[in-house]
């Protein structure tokens, strides 16, 4: 209601003529007319005369292009704190990627048809080699832009109904083949990495090993403080964020006093090994505000990704990011038959579905797999 009232107020400010009440109690104003220049309008109440003014301005004001509608929509979401700054930056990046050279971007928003939308979507899927997962980012933008545009009366298209009727066969999407070698660390590689870290116990190496035994997101790791450690529990309450400053247009890295998701705010249960690693880290950094610091500065998450790259090179292992250590942790818990609810809590997921869909890959060696298959099929 507040939004509608504010919009009404802004539209009335654009009216070039005075609104007044006559001696007879009726309300009057003029509206522009192509032939006569202006015509007198009369209504019985102030609201009624304002209604025809608002309707006229909506119908005749310059209809925006899709970029304008996107900008209004995304700025409003940021202003009302419906999204965080890093999400705002991602939306803007995705918009430039998908829309900057698209034909619908040079068409007035009100003139975009459902046929235009379908052509744009299918062309984008083809030209950008979108998978079902990566298409979700484009769909999110279209939903937001057109729902906002319909509310503002810029378009008559119901994007919900449009997507309900849209047919996108699975064959239209790109297929991304993920190999286990790219997604997780294998069971025979983990002891090699642990042995290397114990032989080279720098604060960076210990941080990498801590992810293997806790499954923390690297942004959570770099934001840890001593006060978050409570025996065999780590209280995950903050994360590192990166966003573009709107004034300087430069990237800013900081700490947000909230985990990535609601489920991400959790009390992470840790093993004796993890406790030992934490103790070693605190010996190296006994007085720092953050657990991971070097020369008085917090160690950022990208540093840990560089470190695991170096470790893989030293050990002649296939390169994987530190996020794959988190996936390995989730896989290990599932393979060990840990209760689904516990696995989801440890990972900071709302439910086990996310863990099993995106984080589970068997990391058994080929020899172990053959042994299990032989045992299962022994006759």
C-alpha positions in Angstrom: 0.0 0.0 0.0 2.8 2.4 0.9 4.5 1.6 -2.5 1.3 2.3 -4.4 0.7 5.6 -2.5 4.3 6.7 -3.2 3.9 5.8 -6.9 0.7 7.7 -7.1 2.3 10.8 -5.5 5.2 10.7 -8.0 2.8 10.5 -10.9 0.6 13.4 -9.7 3.8 15.5 -9.5 4.2 15.1 -13.2 0.7 16.6 -13.9 1.2 20.0 -15.6 -2.2 21.5 -14.6 -3.7 22.6 -11.3 -6.3 20.4 -9.6 -9.0 22.6 -7.9 -12.4 22.4 -6.2 -15.1 24.6 -7.6 -17.7 26.6 -5.6 -20.2 23.8 -6.5 -18.1 21.3 -4.6 -16.9 19.5 -7.8 -13.2 18.9 -8.6 -11.6 20.0 -11.8 -8.4 19.8 -13.8 -7.2 19.9 -17.4 -5.8 17.0 -19.4 -3.6 17.5 -22.6 -5.4 16.9 -25.8 -3.8 16.5 -29.3 -6.5 18.6 -31.1 -7.7 21.1 -28.6 -4.5 21.5 -26.6 -6.3 20.7 -23.4 -9.7 19.6 -22.2 -11.5 20.3 -18.9 -12.3 17.3 -16.7 -14.7 17.2 -13.8 -15.3 14.7 -11.0 -17.3 14.7 -7.8 -14.3 13.9 -5.5 -10.7 14.8 -5.3 -9.7 11.1 -5.5 -11.8 10.6 -8.6 -10.2 13.6 -10.4 -6.7 12.4 -9.3 -7.5 8.9 -10.6 -8.1 10.1 -14.1 -4.9 12.1 -13.9 -2.9 9.1 -12.8 -4.4 6.9 -15.4 -3.6 9.5 -18.2 0.0 9.9 -17.1 0.5 6.2 -16.9 -0.8 5.7 -20.4 1.1 8.6 -22.0 4.3 8.8 -20.1 7.4 7.5 -21.9 7.4 3.8 -21.7 10.9 2.5 -20.6 13.2 0.0 -22.0 14.0 -3.3 -20.2 17.3 -1.8 -18.8 15.3 0.9 -17.1 12.8 -1.6 -15.6 15.7 -3.8 -14.4 17.4 -0.9 -12.8 14.3 0.2 -10.9 13.6 -3.3 -9.8 17.0 -4.2 -8.6 17.6 -0.9 -6.9 14.3 -1.2 -5.0 15.2 -4.8 -3.8 18.5 -3.4 -2.5 16.9 -0.4 -0.9 14.4 -2.6 1.0 17.2 -5.1 1.9 15.5 -7.9 0.0 18.9 -8.7 -1.4 22.5 -8.2 -0.2 25.0 -6.1 -2.1 26.9 -9.1 -3.4 23.6 -10.4 -4.9 22.9 -7.0 -6.4 26.3 -7.1 -8.1 25.6 -10.6 -9.4 22.3 -9.5 -10.8 23.9 -6.5 -12.6 26.6 -8.7 -14.1 24.1 -11.3 -15.3 22.0 -8.6 -16.8 24.9 -7.2 -18.8 25.8 -10.7 -19.9 22.4 -11.7 -21.2 20.7 -8.5 -22.2 23.3 -6.0 -23.4 23.2 -7.2 -27.0 19.8 -8.8 -27.1 17.1 -7.5 -29.5 14.5 -7.1 -26.7 16.9 -4.5 -25.1 16.3 -2.0 -28.0 12.5 -2.6 -28.0 10.3 -0.5 -25.8 9.2 -2.5 -22.8 5.5 -2.3 -23.5 6.1 -3.6 -27.0 7.9 -6.8 -25.9 5.7 -9.7 -26.7 5.6 -13.3 -25.4 7.0 -14.4 -28.8 9.9 -12.0 -28.3 10.5 -13.5 -24.8 10.5 -17.0 -26.0 12.9 -16.2 -28.9 15.2 -14.4 -26.5 15.2 -17.3 -24.0 15.9 -20.0 -26.5 18.6 -17.8 -28.3 20.3 -17.2 -24.9 20.3 -20.9 -24.0 21.9 -21.7 -27.4 24.4 -18.8 -27.6 25.5 -19.0 -24.0 25.5 -22.8 -23.8 23.3 -22.6 -20.7 22.7 -25.7 -18.6 19.5 -26.2 -16.7 21.3 -24.8 -13.6 22.9 -21.8 -15.2 19.6 -20.9 -17.0 18.1 -20.4 -13.5 20.0 -17.1 -13.2 18.4 -15.8 -16.4 15.0 -17.0 -15.3 15.3 -15.2 -12.0 16.0 -11.9 -13.7 13.1 -12.3 -16.1 10.7 -13.1 -13.3 11.8 -10.1 -11.3 11.8 -7.6 -14.2 8.4 -8.6 -15.6 6.6 -9.0 -12.2 7.9 -5.5 -11.3 7.0 -4.2 -14.8 3.4 -5.6 -14.6 3.0 -4.0 -11.2 4.1 -0.6 -12.6 1.7 -1.2 -15.6 4.6 -1.1 -18.1 3.5 -4.5 -19.5 0.5 -6.8 -19.6 2.6 -9.9 -19.7 2.1 -12.3 -16.7 5.6 -13.8 -16.5 4.3 -16.6 -14.2 1.7 -17.7 -16.7 4.3 -17.3 -19.5 6.8 -19.7 -17.9 3.9 -22.0 -17.0 3.1 -22.3 -20.7 6.7 -22.2 -22.0 8.1 -25.5 -23.3 11.8 -26.0 -23.0 12.8 -29.6 -23.8 15.8 -30.9 -21.9 17.7 -31.4 -25.2 17.9 -27.6 -25.6 20.2 -27.2 -22.7 23.9 -27.8 -22.7 25.2 -30.8 -20.9 28.1 -30.3 -18.6 29.9 -33.5 -17.8 31.4 -33.4 -14.4 34.2 -35.9 -13.7 34.7 -37.0 -10.1 38.3 -36.0 -10.5 37.2 -32.4 -10.8 34.6 -32.4 -8.0 36.2 -34.2 -5.0 39.4 -35.5 -3.5 39.8 -39.2 -3.5 40.2 -41.3 -0.4 43.9 -42.0 -1.1 44.7 -38.4 -1.7 43.4 -37.0 1.6 46.1 -38.8 3.7 48.8 -37.4 1.4 47.5 -33.8 1.9 47.2 -34.3 5.7 50.7 -35.6 5.8 52.0 -32.7 3.8 50.3 -30.1 6.0 51.6 -31.7 9.2 55.1 -31.6 7.8 54.6 -28.0 6.7 52.3 -26.5 9.4 51.9 -23.0 8.2 48.7 -21.1 9.1 47.6 -21.3 5.4 48.2 -25.0 5.2 46.4 -25.6 8.4 43.4 -23.6 7.2 43.2 -25.8 4.1 43.3 -29.0 6.3 40.6 -27.6 8.6 38.2 -27.4 5.6 38.8 -31.1 5.0 37.8 -32.0 8.5 35.0 -29.5 9.1 33.4 -28.9 5.7 33.2 -25.2 6.3 32.7 -22.8 3.4 36.0 -20.9 2.7 34.2 -17.6 3.4 33.3 -18.9 6.8 36.8 -20.1 7.4 38.4 -16.7 6.7 35.9 -15.0 9.0 36.5 -17.2 12.0 37.4 -15.6 15.4 38.8 -17.2 18.5 35.5 -16.5 20.3 33.8 -18.9 17.8 35.6 -21.9 19.1 34.0 -23.7 22.0 35.6 -27.0 22.7 34.3 -29.5 20.1 32.0 -26.9 18.5 32.6 -24.0 16.1 29.9 -21.4 16.1 29.5 -20.3 12.4 28.0 -16.8 12.6 29.7 -14.7 9.9 31.2 -14.9 6.4 33.4 -13.0 4.0 31.6 -11.0 1.3 32.8 -9.2 -1.8 30.9 -6.4 -3.5 31.4 -3.4 -5.8 31.3 0.0 -4.1 28.7 2.1 -6.0 30.7 5.4 -5.3 34.2 4.2 -6.3 33.2 1.4 -8.6 35.9 -0.7 -6.9 35.5 -4.1 -5.4 35.4 -4.3 -1.6 36.1 -7.3 0.6 34.6 -7.3 4.1 32.9 -9.4 6.8 29.2 -9.8 7.2 27.9 -10.8 10.7 25.7 -13.5 9.2 26.4 -16.7 7.4 25.6 -17.3 3.7 22.1 -18.7 4.5 19.8 -19.1 7.5 20.9 -22.8 7.7 24.5 -21.6 7.5 24.3 -20.1 10.9 25.0 -23.3 12.8 26.9 -24.9 15.6 29.4 -27.2 13.8 30.5 -30.3 15.6 34.2 -31.1 15.2 36.5 -34.0 15.8 39.6 -34.3 17.9 41.7 -33.8 14.8 39.9 -30.5 14.1 40.5 -29.4 17.7 44.2 -30.2 17.3 44.4 -28.2 14.0 42.7 -25.2 15.7 45.1 -25.3 18.6 48.1 -25.3 16.2 46.5 -22.3 14.4 46.1 -20.4 17.6 49.7 -21.0 18.6 50.7 -19.4 15.3 48.3 -16.5 15.8 47.8 -16.1 19.6 46.5 -12.5 19.7 44.8 -11.8 16.4 41.1 -10.7 16.2 40.5 -13.3 13.5 41.8 -16.9 13.6 43.6 -16.5 10.3 45.8 -13.5 10.2 49.2 -12.6 8.7 51.2 -9.5 9.7 48.0 -8.1 11.4 45.8 -8.5 8.4 43.0 -11.1 8.0 43.8 -13.8 5.5 41.1 -13.7 2.7 39.4 -16.6 1.2 41.1 -16.4 -2.2 44.4 -16.9 -0.4 43.3 -20.4 0.7 42.3 -21.3 -2.9 45.8 -20.3 -4.0 47.3 -22.4 -1.2 45.4 -25.6 -2.1 46.6 -25.0 -5.7 50.2 -24.9 -4.5 49.7 -28.1 -2.3 48.2 -29.9 -5.3 51.2 -28.9 -7.4 53.7 -30.0 -4.7 52.0 -33.4 -4.4 51.5 -33.7 -8.2 47.7 -34.0 -7.7 45.0 -32.9 -10.1 44.1 -29.3 -9.3 40.8 -28.7 -7.4 39.5 -25.7 -5.5 39.1 -25.6 -1.8 35.4 -25.9 -2.3 36.0 -29.4 -3.4 37.4 -30.2 0.0 34.0 -29.2 1.4 32.3 -31.5 -1.1 34.7 -34.3 0.0 33.7 -33.7 3.6 30.0 -34.1 2.7 30.7 -37.2 0.7 32.6 -38.7 3.5 29.8 -38.2 6.0 27.2 -39.7 3.6 29.4 -42.7 2.9 29.8 -43.3 6.6 26.0 -43.5 7.0 25.8 -40.4 9.2 22.1 -39.5 9.7 20.8 -37.3 6.9 19.7 -34.6 9.3 23.2 -34.4 10.9 24.9 -34.2 7.5 22.6 -31.3 6.4 23.3 -29.5 9.7 27.0 -29.9 9.5 27.0 -28.7 5.9 24.8 -25.7 6.7 22.1 -26.9 4.2 18.3 -26.6 4.8 17.9 -30.3 4.0 19.8 -33.3 2.8 18.5 -32.9 -0.8 21.0 -30.1 -1.6 23.9 -32.1 -0.1 23.1 -35.3 -2.1 22.3 -33.4 -5.3 25.3 -31.1 -5.5 27.9 -32.3 -3.0 27.9 -36.1 -3.2 30.4 -38.0 -5.4 31.8 -41.4 -4.6 35.5 -40.8 -3.8 36.4 -44.5 -3.5 39.4 -45.7 -5.5 38.9 -47.9 -8.4 40.4 -50.8 -6.5 38.0 -50.3 -3.6 35.0 -50.1 -5.9 36.0 -53.4 -7.6 36.4 -55.0 -4.2 32.9 -53.9 -3.2 31.3 -55.0 -6.5 33.1 -58.4 -6.3 31.9 -58.9 -2.8 28.3 -57.9 -3.7 28.1 -60.2 -6.7 30.1 -63.1 -5.4 28.5 -66.4 -6.5 
